[in-house]
Amino acid sequence: MRSPEEQLGLRILGVTMRSRFVTLLALGLLMAVPLSAHHGSAAFDTGKSVTFKGTVTQWTYSNPHCLLSVDVKGEDGKVVTWLAETQAPNIMYPAGYRRDSFKAGDEVTVTVEPVKNGQPVGRIQKVVTATGLTLGTLGSVAIPPAAK
């Protein structure tokens, strides 16, 4: 049988362990809300597509999102830089995206789901390279150029 002091010590330890668990659980739940909002589609005009042709200025192949910057020359002659994002490399790898998929100066045709506010930003739906390679989205596979 344990002394009252030992029992009290264990009770305090139990409360401390329980309160740590509750605190960690609460923090986890609180963090889940912003993360789900971050990965939601609220900013995008879902169902709408914009296709543009331009020159790659930068390709960032890293977590948390791959980013493709493309300079697009408008009808008025002004250049607009579009920023197209997709998921992390490990998710996009099966769709054909690689660290060396694009380099500055490459000509590409990009289809994105644009943001609602009209800024030149969107989520990649498809990219066609100058060689004819088609890279898609999550769950798709790369489509090689047609044989000649």
N, C-alpha and C positions, 0 to 999 in steps of 0.2 A: 504494500500500500504506500502511496506517495504522501509526502507531507503537504500541508496546505500551501507552503511556499512553492513547492514544485508544481502543484496543480495550478496555482495562480500564474506561475511562469509559463506553463504550457498554454493556459487560456490566453495570456497576453500575446504569446507567439502565434496562436491560432487566429486571434483577431488581426494581428499585424499581417499575417499571410493572407487572410481573407480580404483585408482592406487593400493590400497590394494587388491582388487578383482583380478586385472590383475596379480599382483605379486603372489598371492596364486594360481591362475590358472596355471601360468608358472611353479611354483615349483611342483605342482601336476603332470603336464605333464612330467617334467624332472625326477621326481621320478618314474614314470610309466615305463620308458625305462629300468632302471636297474632291477626293479622288474620283468618285463616280461622276461628279459634275465636270471635272476636268476632262474625262474621257467620254462625255456625253456628246450629243449631236446638236445641242441647243444653238450653238453659234453658226451652224451650217444651214444653208438653204437646201434641206434634203429634198431629193427628187429633181433638183435642177442641176444641169451640167454646163460647164463653160470649157470650150476647147480653144487653145492658143498655140501658136508656133513661135519659137524663139531660140535664143542662145543661152546655154547653161552658163551661169556665173559662179555657182557654188553648189556642191553636193555634200551634205553632212550625213554621214552614215554612222549614227550613234544613238544611244539611249537619251531621252525616252522616246524621241521621234526622229525619223529620217526627214531631212529637209532638202528640197530642191529649189534653188533660186534661178529664175529664168528671166532674161531681158526680152521683152516683147515690144516690137516697134508697131505703134498704132497707125491708123490711117492718116492721122495728122502729122506723122513723122516723129512724134515724141515717143521716147522709150519708157515703158512702165516695167518695173521689176515685180514679177509675180513670185510669191512664196507658196510652194506646194508642200504639204506635209503628209506623212504616212506613219505607220506604226514603227515600233522598234525593229532593229535589224533581225533579231531572232525570229520575229513573226513574219517579216517580209522576205526572208531568205527563200522560202519555198516558191514565192511568186517570181523569183529570178533576180531580185535586187541584190547587188553586191557593192562592196566598198568602191570598186572601180567601174560601176555601171555608167557613171557620167563623169566627164571632166570639163573644166571651163573651156568654152568655145564650141562644145558639141551642139548641133542643131537637134531639137526635139519638138515633138508635138505632144502636148499635155492636155488631158481632160481631167478637170477637178470638179468637186462639189464645192461651190463658192460659199464664202461666209455671207451672212445676211446683210451686213452693214455696207456692202459694196466695195470694200477694200480689195486689192489684188492678192487675196489669200484664199487658199482652198485645200481640200483634202483630195489627194490623188485617187483617181479612179482608173486611169490608164496613162502610160507614157509610151510613145513610139519613138525609137531612136532613128538616127539618120540611116542606119543599116537595115531598118525595117523590123528590128526586134521589138515586140510588144510586151511591156511589163504591166501587170494588172494590180489588183488590190489583194487584200487579205483573202486567203482561200483560193486564189487563182494560181495558174502556172504560167511561166513565160512562154510566149508564142514566137517561134523563130520566124525569120523572114521567109516568104514564099520562095520555093526553088524556081530558078529561071530556066 
